Amino acid sequence: MTPIRKLFIANRAEIALRIVRTARRLGIETVVPWHAADRHGPALREADHTVQLFGEPPVAAFLDIDGIVRAARDSGCDAIHPGYGFLSENAAFARAVAEAGLVFVGPGAEVIERMGDKIRARRFAVEHGIPVTPAADEADDPASFAERAAAIGFPLLVKGAAGGGGKGMQIVRESAQLADAIAVARRESERYFGDGRLFAERFIERPRHIEVQVFGDAHGNVIHLGERECSIQRRFQKLIEETPAPGLAPDLRERICSAAVTLAQASGYVNAGTVECIVSPEGEFFFLEMNTRLQVEHPVTEMVTGLDLV
């Protein structure tokens, strides 16, 4: 692979600043895009080069795939780092970057499509012997979705296939709530992600939420850097992260981390990613989803390992 000498950072604020500082230590030039709303940001002061983006509202500028790729090529960059958020898990963006002859700092478009979609990722996990909770996929037969979901048993969690951040998720504790929950989950999924596909899975009461930091290289090698626990949440939003997960039995920790590596390796994963699972009060673990990007919580792992994950 050709060394990266000039990096376009398709993000803003503290995310861009962090990437700028790591790139500087590696001797890589940086280009940071900016919108008028960001013109006094610290990332712009520390970057080697800056380029203005246009769009209203400002977020639109950072979601403009053609504009981002064009700006990176015009700036003479070799690669684009998406950071997290914005286009970081957008397969069309990863594909456009590759087609432009640039390196996408993240997994390939095919991997994002496979692992970034909750339904496809669940199926992939099952194919590779990773446990998942019982579920019903609406796409299998939309007319019988509610009936098949109810057959799993309550409580249920109705979820959007492309959801995240707690959006497009509804807990259902009895059959009388199911129809409304499906409607709300679909509405939120379409609003936030432009994708109304749904599935329902058994809701695990009082679960532990464990996620594993994985890294893959371009030669098929994958490692993990331990787990983080993020069980303390509000409205499915993580409030506290800690590593290592306190009181997690050594054999369970090994099984979870090994499953994460197996899943990442089987998918051909390259770069940083996070495999998330839930652990029941009885000690069973189930694959939940994979974040196909550097995650917001990565500094927690950095503090323990001493490694710069960026």
N, C-alpha and C positions, 0 to 999 in steps of 0.2 A: 504494500500500500504506500502511495506517495505521502511523504510527511506533510502535515498541515503547517503552513507558514503564516497564513493570514485567515483569521476566523471572523465570520459574521455572526453576531449574537442577536438572534431574533426574539428579543425580550427586552424588558425595561426594569428600572428601579433597582432594588437590592439584588434581584436575580442576575441581572446583567453585570452589576458591579462585582459580584462574587466570581463570575466566570472570567471577567477581565483580569482580576487579580491572580487567578490560577494560570491563565494563559500567559501573563507576564512572567511568572516564575518559570514557565516552560519555554520562554523565548518566542512566543507566538504573537504576531501583531493582531490587534483587535479592531473591529469596526462595530460601533454601536449605533443602531438607528434611533431616531428620536422624533417625537411629535411635538408640536408647539407646547403641549401641556407638560412635556418633560424637559424643556430646554435648560433648566437649571439643575438637573439631576446629577448626582455624584458620579454615576457611571460615565457620563459624557466627559467629565473632567479628567478621568483616569484612562479612558480609552485612547488608543493611538489615532483613531480616525472616527468621524461621525458622519451620518447621512440622514437627511430629513425625510420623513414619511408623511404622507398626507391622507386624511380621511376623517370623517365625522360620523360618530364620535371617535375619540382617539383610539379606542380598542379596535375599531374597524381597520385601522392602519396595520395593526399587528396580526390581523387575521386575513390579510390580503396576500394569498399565496403567490400570485404572479408578481405583485409589487415587491415582496420580500426577496424572492429569487432574483428578480431583475436587479434590485439594489445590491445584492451580494455579488452578482456577476460583474456589474458595473464598477464595483469597488475592488475588483481583482482578488476576491477571496477564493480560497481553496475549499472551504467547508462552512457549514452553518450549524450552530449550536442552538437548539430551540429552548433551552432552559426547561422550565415546567410551567404548565398552563398554556394558554394561547394555542399554538399549533403543535405542541410537543407530542401529542398522541394522534395526530392527524395523518392517516396513511397517504392521503392524496398529496399532502405537503412533502412527506418523505420521498414519495415517488417523483414529484416534480423536482426536488433537489437533486436526486440521482440522475434524472433525465437531463438536467442542466450541466452535468459533468462535475458536480460538487459532492463533497462528502457530507452525509447527514450524520451528525453526532448523536446516534441513537440506533435502535434496531431498524431493519429494513421494513418497507411498506407491507410486505406479505406477513411479517411477524406481527406488526401492529394490527393488521386486519384480523389475524387469527387470535391473538391474545388480548387485544384491547376491547374486543366484543365479548361481553359476559357469557352469552349463550354459546358462542363458538369456543371460548376458552374452557367452559365447563365440559363440553363434549371432548375436547382435546385432552383434558385432565383424565376423564374416564377412560379414554383410549390407552392412556399410559399408566393406569392403575392407581391414580390419585383419587382418594375418596371425595365425594361431593354429597351435599344434602339431597334428598329426594325432591324432584322438581317436575313441573309441567311447563312445556314451551307452547306459547299461544300459536306460533306458526305451524305447529304440527297439525292442528285442526282448530281454527278460531271458534267455530260454533260450539265446541265442547270444552273450551278452555276453562271456564268457570267450574264446570262439573269435574274435570280432571284435577284442577287445583284443589277443590274441596276434598277430593278423594285422598289427597296426601295427608289430610288431617290438620287441625288447627292447634296452635296459631300458625299462620302463614305469613310470608313476606312476599308481596308483589313488587317486582322490580323492573326497571327499564333496562333493555339490553345494552344501551349505550350510556347508562346513567353514571353518576358519580357525585361525590360530595353530599350524599344524603338526598339528592333530588331524584324524583321518580321512584320513590320507595314508600310503601304503605304496609304497616302491620295490620293483619286481619285476625281477629280472635274468635269470630263466629261467622257462620254462613250468611247471616243477614247483612253483614258489612261488606261482603265480597264484591258485589256489583259496583258499589260506590268507590271502593278502593281501586278497582281496575280502572274506572273512569278517571280518577284523580291521578293515578300513576301514569296513565297514558297522556293526560293533558300536560303534566309536568315534564315528561320525557320529550314530548314534541316541542314544548316551549324552550327548554334549556338545551336540548341536544339535537333537535330536528329529526328525531327518530322515535316513533311510537311503539316499537316492538316491545313486548312484555314477556316475562316468565314469572312463575311463582315457585317458591321453594319453602321447605319447612323452616320455620323460624325457631332458632335455638334460644331458649330463655337463659338469661344471665351468662352469656358466652364470654370467653376471653378472646380478644382480637390480637392475633400474632401475625407479624409480617416479617419476611426474610429479605434482606438486601442481597441481591445477586449481581454478578458481573460476568459477562461473556466476551471472549475475544473473537477474532475473525477466523480462528483455526478450530473452532468447535469446543474450546475449553470453557467451562463455567465453574465459578467458585461462589461460595456465599461468605458474607461477612457477619454472620450471626443474625439474631432476630431482634426485633423491637416489639414491645407490647404497647398497644394503644387502646386498651379496654375502657378507659375512662373517656366517655363521649357524651355529647349532648346533641340530640337530633341527628345522629349518625355522623357528627363532626368530631374529630379527634381533639381532645383537650390536653392530654398528657401522653408523652412518649417516653419510654425508658428501655434501656438495654444494659445487660441481658434481662430477659423477662423474669421477674422475681418468682421463685418457687416453682418454676417449670421443671418437671422431672427430666433428668438427663436423657433417658431413652426417648421421651416424647419430643424433646428438643431436637435430638438427632434425627428422628423420623420426619419431623416437619422440615428441617433444613435440607435433608436429603431429598425429600419430595420436591422442594423448590428448585434444587439444582437439576433434578431429573426433568422437570417440566421445562425449565429454561433451555436445557441442552437439547431436548427433543424438538423444541420449536425453532432451533437455530438462532437462539437469542444472542445479540451482540450489544455490548455496552451495559449501562446501568439499568436495573429494573427492580421491581419489588413484587414478590409473590405474597398475597395476603390469604390468611385462613382464619377460621374460627375454631375454638376449642370448647366443647360442651363441658358442663359440670362433671360429667362422668369420665372426662379425659379423652373423648373422641375428637379427632380433628378433621376438618373438611376444607377443601380448597374453596376460596371465595372469589378471587379475581387476581389479575395481574396488572400492575401499573407499568406501562411500557415507556418509562422515562425515569430521569432522576427525580426522586420524590422530595416533597417539601421537607420531610422529616430527616433527610440524610445527615444533617449536622450532628444528630444524636449518635449515630454510628461513628462519625468522624471523631467525636470527643472520646470515645472508648477505644477505637482502633488506632487513632493517631494518623489515619490516612486521609488524604485529600481526595474525596470521591469525585469531585468535579474534574 
